[in-house]
Amino acid sequence: MESHIRNFCIIAHIDHGKSTLADRFLECTHAIEERRMKAQYLDQLELERERGITIKMAPVRMKYDYAGEKYILNLIDTPGHSDFSYEVSRALEAVEGAILLVDVTQGIQAQTLANFHSAEKAGLKIIGALNKVDVFQKPGEESEVFLSHPEVARMREELAILLHQTPDDIYLVSGKTGYGIRTVLDAVIEKVPIPKKEESLQTIKGRALVFDSFYDNHKGVIASIRVVDGFFEATQSVFLAAENTVSKMKEIGYFMPELKTTERLSAGEIGYIATGVKDPGKIKIGDTVFGFDNIQTFSKDVARHHMLLGYEEPKPVIFVSFYPEQSDEYDLLRQSLEKLKLNDSALAIDPDQNEVLGRGFKIGCLGRLHFEITAERLRREFGVNIVNTFPSVEYKVKTKNGWMTIVKPEELPLDYFEIWEPMILIDIIFPTKYLSSALSIQQKFRVAEMHTETIGERIRLSAKMPLVELVSDFDDYLKSVTEGYASFSYTLGEYEKAEVMRVDLLVSGNSIPGLSRFLPKESLEREARKMVEKLKTLLPRQQYSQPIQASTGGRIVARADIPAMRKELGIFGKNGGDRTRKMKLWKKQKRGKERLKERSEATISPSVFKELLKKE
């Protein structure tokens, strides 16, 4: 059976056509009925369809006839954005091959290189493919005419060099028209290795790796698994090694791509098990699941000795505190985060407390987009409205008592000596004509050690930059100055001493929790003025005046005022009325505004935080 199974994934830079190519695979293998087919079928989240990006990896089982024999193809569609690279890394561990897809009109991009190196490190067989070749086909021409197009030939050569292959090894496809789809599927069968068969263990019927999970209200936690050896049957029980948990399975099955039950999952196959476990904390991504028939003959100690390697824990790079808008929704937020972590194991969740906002959670994310998607999924999928603090990174602070780690600027002690911040090594790829525009990032962001090299008709720019700069609109700015043609990827570097100071924002004399931030000393006053002016435009006017101030080191470095709303005393008409009577009512109104101001508390909506991230 294993000889007729192929497990593979599609990896590519964002918007290079992974999901569209997956659609053609589903059509070609008749995995989806024609009447049910829709664009980007495997992108099941509403957010994925709205944003036009893949957020979650999506496995699907397909049946394919090749050379008169029937094969099982297990495909995993993966995200392209760098914030979801952990999703890609887990998919790579569950398969033996990968289709590296490149948009022929854009060529090799930053995430193309990052995904290639990850697949190479995982030891996968990599099949190169150029997508969207139909753009070079003219009306009335034969479909093969574009094969000799100079741009196609050049991109084919570049991708072949990257993969250490010949141009003939690079396949040409069109996710739009379906050109070359069967040729690529044939290549998957011919080139991707059959699943490796591991050792068989006594008393242990099956062993599998958990590469994803999600929650079902009726079936409990459902684990997506790759069966490594043995088999799983619906009548068995399972042992979850990481949490020492034994449970009776409710069902097992495949992703078709909807859940379809079966009686047995064998070695080499990808499927799911409904664990029956109701506590989301009992399931760990990368855990080993063991199947057994009899608890009396099953040894947990033997099972633990044969645990699979699992995954390296993702390291959060951005930290944000989430608080429920209504304090009585704290438990709902906690439960929602637990269920969301099942489906997004890259999240790091810790309890947090704020003197104004109350109880909440500190969330560690893999990037700004990851943070935005998490907040939006909480609102849409779980009905939780949240207030979030300003995103930050992890700083190291030297004090008289030694080193300490902080995330929020409010945690900075008064007796600190030095602040060290994490750095990243960034690679940016863009067409040659945008070189001067791309170099302008050095004036907007704290970029250092810039180096450039030519790759065909594109430039690869390597540099070092503080990680916190990614929290601002670095991505948006780079896209803007290069008209959307630049792409970037990054890796974490070492910590370096930072010349930064803590800046607090005050509204009506009250410090706003979550709006404090670290700013470089050289641009502190300029950035502080921008912050208060921007906050002035974003906050709604009240019936009293609101001074907005930026404070650092006990001194005010910037100020702006929001004037009070004026209410006309209409009972006197536009111009008439007794002056004495007017003055009496104006004074009464003034006293009312002062009492209102004393009782008021400044509140900042999540949209304001997002706007404050942007650089002018």
WOMODA-V255751 format. One record per pair of residues at least 4 apart in sequence whose ideal C-beta (glycine too) atoms are under 6 Angstrom apart, sorted by the first residue. I is the first residue (numbers start at 0). J is the second residue. If there is no record, write none. Layout:
{{I & J} {I & J}}
This chain:
{{0 & 265} {1 & 193} {1 & 194} {1 & 196} {1 & 267} {2 & 193} {3 & 70} {4 & 71} {4 & 194} {4 & 267} {5 & 72} {5 & 187} {5 & 188} {5 & 191} {6 & 73} {6 & 94} {6 & 95} {7 & 94} {7 & 96} {7 & 187} {7 & 191} {8 & 75} {8 & 77} {8 & 90} {8 & 94} {8 & 97} {9 & 17} {9 & 76} {9 & 98} {9 & 100} {10 & 77} {10 & 97} {10 & 99} {10 & 114} {11 & 15} {11 & 17} {11 & 79} {11 & 100} {12 & 79} {12 & 108} {12 & 110} {12 & 111} {13 & 79} {13 & 80} {15 & 100} {15 & 102} {16 & 20} {16 & 130} {16 & 174} {17 & 76} {17 & 100} {18 & 39} {18 & 42} {18 & 53} {19 & 174} {20 & 174} {21 & 41} {21 & 76} {22 & 40} {23 & 174} {23 & 177} {23 & 180} {25 & 30} {25 & 31} {25 & 40} {27 & 180} {28 & 61} {28 & 63} {30 & 61} {31 & 35} {31 & 36} {41 & 57} {41 & 76} {41 & 256} {42 & 47} {42 & 48} {42 & 53} {44 & 54} {46 & 50} {46 & 375} {47 & 53} {47 & 54} {53 & 78} {54 & 78} {54 & 372} {56 & 75} {56 & 77} {56 & 86} {56 & 90} {57 & 76} {58 & 75} {58 & 254} {58 & 269} {59 & 74} {59 & 254} {59 & 256} {60 & 73} {60 & 253} {60 & 254} {60 & 255} {61 & 72} {63 & 70} {63 & 72} {63 & 184} {64 & 69} {65 & 70} {65 & 188} {70 & 188} {73 & 269} {75 & 90} {77 & 87} {77 & 90} {78 & 83} {78 & 86} {79 & 110} {80 & 368} {81 & 110} {81 & 488} {82 & 365} {82 & 366} {82 & 368} {82 & 369} {85 & 313} {85 & 345} {89 & 210} {89 & 310} {91 & 118} {91 & 121} {93 & 210} {93 & 225} {95 & 191} {95 & 192} {96 & 123} {96 & 124} {96 & 191} {97 & 118} {97 & 123} {97 & 125} {98 & 126} {98 & 128} {99 & 115} {99 & 125} {99 & 127} {100 & 128} {100 & 130} {101 & 111} {101 & 129} {101 & 158} {102 & 130} {102 & 131} {103 & 129} {103 & 131} {103 & 132} {103 & 151} {103 & 154} {104 & 131} {104 & 134} {106 & 154} {107 & 111} {107 & 157} {108 & 428} {108 & 486} {109 & 426} {109 & 428} {109 & 486} {109 & 487} {109 & 488} {110 & 114} {110 & 488} {113 & 488} {118 & 123} {118 & 125} {124 & 190} {124 & 191} {125 & 162} {126 & 186} {127 & 158} {127 & 162} {127 & 169} {128 & 170} {128 & 172} {128 & 183} {129 & 154} {129 & 171} {130 & 172} {130 & 174} {132 & 145} {132 & 151} {132 & 171} {132 & 173} {133 & 173} {133 & 175} {133 & 176} {135 & 145} {135 & 148} {136 & 140} {136 & 145} {140 & 144} {142 & 178} {155 & 166} {155 & 169} {156 & 166} {157 & 455} {158 & 169} {159 & 164} {159 & 165} {159 & 166} {159 & 169} {164 & 168} {170 & 179} {170 & 182} {170 & 183} {171 & 179} {172 & 179} {172 & 183} {173 & 178} {186 & 190} {187 & 191} {194 & 267} {196 & 266} {197 & 227} {197 & 228} {200 & 305} {202 & 296} {202 & 297} {203 & 289} {204 & 229} {204 & 290} {204 & 291} {205 & 229} {205 & 230} {205 & 231} {205 & 290} {206 & 227} {206 & 228} {206 & 229} {206 & 289} {207 & 224} {207 & 226} {207 & 227} {207 & 288} {208 & 225} {208 & 307} {209 & 222} {209 & 224} {209 & 284} {209 & 286} {210 & 223} {211 & 223} {212 & 220} {212 & 222} {212 & 282} {212 & 341} {213 & 221} {213 & 341} {213 & 342} {214 & 220} {214 & 338} {214 & 341} {215 & 221} {218 & 249} {218 & 273} {219 & 274} {219 & 275} {219 & 276} {219 & 277} {220 & 274} {220 & 276} {220 & 282} {221 & 271} {221 & 273} {222 & 272} {222 & 274} {222 & 282} {223 & 271} {225 & 269} {226 & 264} {226 & 266} {226 & 268} {228 & 266} {230 & 263} {230 & 265} {231 & 251} {231 & 264} {231 & 290} {232 & 263} {233 & 250} {233 & 251} {233 & 262} {235 & 290} {235 & 292} {236 & 247} {236 & 291} {237 & 246} {237 & 248} {237 & 288} {237 & 290} {238 & 245} {238 & 289} {238 & 302} {239 & 244} {239 & 286} {240 & 287} {240 & 302} {240 & 303} {240 & 306} {241 & 283} {241 & 286} {242 & 281} {244 & 281} {246 & 274} {246 & 275} {246 & 276} {247 & 275} {248 & 272} {249 & 273} {249 & 275} {250 & 260} {250 & 273} {251 & 264} {251 & 272} {252 & 258} {252 & 259} {252 & 260} {252 & 261} {252 & 270} {252 & 271} {253 & 259} {253 & 270} {255 & 259} {264 & 268} {264 & 270} {276 & 281} {279 & 337} {279 & 338} {279 & 341} {284 & 344} {285 & 309} {285 & 310} {287 & 306} {287 & 307} {289 & 302} {291 & 297} {313 & 345} {315 & 347} {315 & 363} {315 & 364} {316 & 466} {317 & 364} {317 & 370} {317 & 390} {318 & 361} {318 & 363} {318 & 391} {318 & 406} {319 & 362} {319 & 370} {319 & 387} {319 & 388} {319 & 390} {320 & 351} {320 & 359} {320 & 361} {320 & 388} {321 & 359} {321 & 360} {321 & 362} {321 & 385} {321 & 387} {322 & 356} {322 & 359} {322 & 386} {323 & 328} {323 & 329} {323 & 332} {324 & 384} {324 & 386} {326 & 357} {328 & 332} {329 & 358} {331 & 383} {332 & 383} {335 & 377} {335 & 381} {335 & 383} {336 & 348} {339 & 343} {340 & 346} {345 & 365} {347 & 363} {348 & 360} {348 & 362} {349 & 361} {351 & 359} {351 & 360} {351 & 361} {352 & 358} {353 & 512} {355 & 512} {356 & 512} {364 & 369} {364 & 370} {365 & 369} {367 & 470} {370 & 390} {376 & 380} {377 & 381} {377 & 383} {387 & 605} {388 & 513} {389 & 513} {389 & 514} {389 & 516} {389 & 608} {390 & 470} {391 & 406} {392 & 421} {392 & 466} {392 & 467} {393 & 404} {393 & 406} {394 & 405} {394 & 418} {394 & 420} {395 & 402} {395 & 404} {395 & 419} {395 & 494} {396 & 403} {396 & 405} {396 & 415} {396 & 418} {397 & 402} {397 & 416} {397 & 417} {398 & 412} {398 & 414} {398 & 415} {399 & 414} {405 & 410} {408 & 501} {408 & 515} {408 & 516} {408 & 517} {409 & 515} {411 & 501} {417 & 496} {418 & 497} {418 & 499} {419 & 494} {419 & 496} {420 & 465} {420 & 497} {421 & 466} {421 & 494} {422 & 463} {422 & 465} {422 & 492} {422 & 495} {423 & 464} {423 & 466} {423 & 489} {423 & 491} {423 & 492} {424 & 463} {424 & 490} {424 & 492} {425 & 462} {425 & 464} {425 & 487} {425 & 489} {426 & 461} {426 & 488} {427 & 460} {427 & 485} {427 & 487} {428 & 457} {428 & 459} {428 & 486} {429 & 433} {429 & 437} {429 & 458} {429 & 481} {429 & 484} {429 & 485} {430 & 457} {430 & 484} {431 & 456} {431 & 458} {433 & 437} {433 & 481} {434 & 458} {436 & 480} {436 & 481} {437 & 481} {439 & 480} {440 & 444} {440 & 446} {441 & 446} {444 & 468} {445 & 465} {446 & 462} {446 & 464} {447 & 463} {448 & 462} {448 & 463} {449 & 462} {450 & 461} {451 & 458} {451 & 460} {452 & 459} {454 & 459} {464 & 468} {468 & 473} {469 & 473} {471 & 612} {471 & 614} {472 & 476} {472 & 613} {472 & 614} {477 & 485} {478 & 483} {481 & 485} {498 & 520} {499 & 517} {499 & 519} {500 & 520} {500 & 523} {500 & 551} {501 & 517} {502 & 516} {502 & 518} {502 & 527} {502 & 549} {502 & 551} {503 & 510} {503 & 515} {503 & 550} {504 & 511} {504 & 514} {504 & 549} {505 & 510} {505 & 548} {506 & 511} {506 & 545} {506 & 547} {506 & 601} {507 & 545} {509 & 601} {511 & 603} {518 & 523} {518 & 526} {522 & 526} {524 & 556} {527 & 549} {527 & 556} {527 & 557} {528 & 557} {529 & 533} {530 & 549} {531 & 547} {531 & 549} {531 & 557} {531 & 559} {532 & 559} {534 & 538} {534 & 547} {535 & 547} {535 & 559} {535 & 561} {537 & 607} {537 & 610} {540 & 561} {540 & 564} {542 & 563} {542 & 564} {542 & 592} {542 & 595} {543 & 563} {543 & 592} {543 & 595} {543 & 596} {544 & 562} {544 & 563} {545 & 561} {546 & 560} {547 & 559} {548 & 555} {548 & 558} {549 & 556} {549 & 557} {550 & 555} {551 & 556} {568 & 584} {571 & 575} {571 & 576} {576 & 581} {603 & 607}}
